[in-house]
Amino acid sequence: YPAWSGSPTTLSERTIRYVWLSELDKFPPFSGREADPLSLAKTRTQTFGHRRKIYAESTPTTRTGAIARAFEAANDKRRYWV
């Protein structure tokens, strides 16, 4: 079921078990009427409990974006060198 972050209606109209969130830092900001797109997508999976899967991937774009904030809030920070 495809949905996009610019439409709160498509993100909240049905329950889903698997969510793939791509390019989180480019999601539109909170509009004031609905929750932010990340919260709406996570809420749609609550019906499935421990069987749900949420995949989130993105390229960090700014220091205040979703990826940078999640990294700063993480307890385990690792760096990989290739």
C-alpha positions as CSV (number, residue, x, y, z in Angstrom):
1,Y,0.0,0.0,0.0
2,P,1.8,3.2,-1.1
3,A,1.5,6.4,0.8
4,W,3.5,9.6,0.9
5,S,4.5,11.9,3.7
6,G,2.8,15.0,2.1
7,S,-0.6,13.5,2.6
8,P,-1.7,12.8,6.2
9,T,-4.9,11.1,4.9
10,T,-2.9,8.4,3.0
11,L,-0.7,7.8,6.1
12,S,-3.6,7.3,8.4
13,E,-6.4,5.6,6.5
14,R,-5.5,1.9,7.1
15,T,-3.5,-0.4,9.3
16,I,-0.3,-1.8,7.9
17,R,2.2,-4.4,9.2
18,Y,5.3,-3.2,7.4
19,V,6.4,0.4,7.0
20,W,9.3,1.6,4.9
21,L,10.2,5.2,5.5
22,S,12.6,6.6,3.0
23,E,14.4,9.9,3.2
24,L,13.1,11.0,6.6
25,D,15.0,14.3,6.6
26,K,13.0,15.4,3.5
27,F,9.6,14.7,5.1
28,P,7.5,17.9,5.3
29,P,7.3,19.5,8.8
30,F,4.4,19.1,11.2
31,S,1.4,20.9,9.7
32,G,-0.4,21.7,13.0
33,R,-3.6,19.9,12.0
34,E,-2.2,16.3,12.0
35,A,0.7,14.6,13.7
36,D,4.1,14.5,11.9
37,P,4.4,11.9,9.1
38,L,6.8,9.7,11.1
39,S,4.3,9.4,14.0
40,L,1.4,8.8,11.7
41,A,3.2,5.9,10.0
42,K,4.2,4.3,13.3
43,T,0.7,4.6,14.7
44,R,-0.7,2.6,11.7
45,T,1.4,-0.4,12.8
46,Q,0.3,-0.6,16.4
47,T,-2.4,-3.2,15.6
48,F,0.3,-5.8,14.8
49,G,2.2,-5.4,18.1
50,H,5.5,-7.3,18.2
51,R,5.0,-8.6,14.6
52,R,5.2,-5.2,13.0
53,K,8.3,-4.0,11.2
54,I,9.4,-0.4,10.7
55,Y,12.2,0.3,8.3
56,A,13.6,3.8,8.2
57,E,16.5,5.0,6.1
58,S,17.7,8.4,5.0
59,T,20.7,10.4,4.2
60,P,21.3,13.0,6.9
61,T,20.8,16.5,5.4
62,T,21.0,18.9,8.4
63,R,22.0,18.8,12.1
64,T,18.4,19.4,13.1
65,G,16.8,16.8,10.8
66,A,15.2,13.5,12.0
67,I,18.3,11.4,11.4
68,A,20.6,13.7,13.4
69,R,18.2,14.0,16.2
70,A,17.8,10.2,16.4
71,F,21.6,9.8,16.4
72,E,22.0,12.3,19.3
73,A,19.2,10.5,21.3
74,A,20.7,7.0,20.8
75,N,22.4,5.3,23.7
76,D,24.8,3.3,21.4
77,K,26.7,5.3,18.9
78,R,29.1,3.5,16.6
79,R,31.2,4.6,13.8
80,Y,32.3,2.4,10.9
81,W,35.4,3.0,8.8
82,V,35.9,1.5,5.4
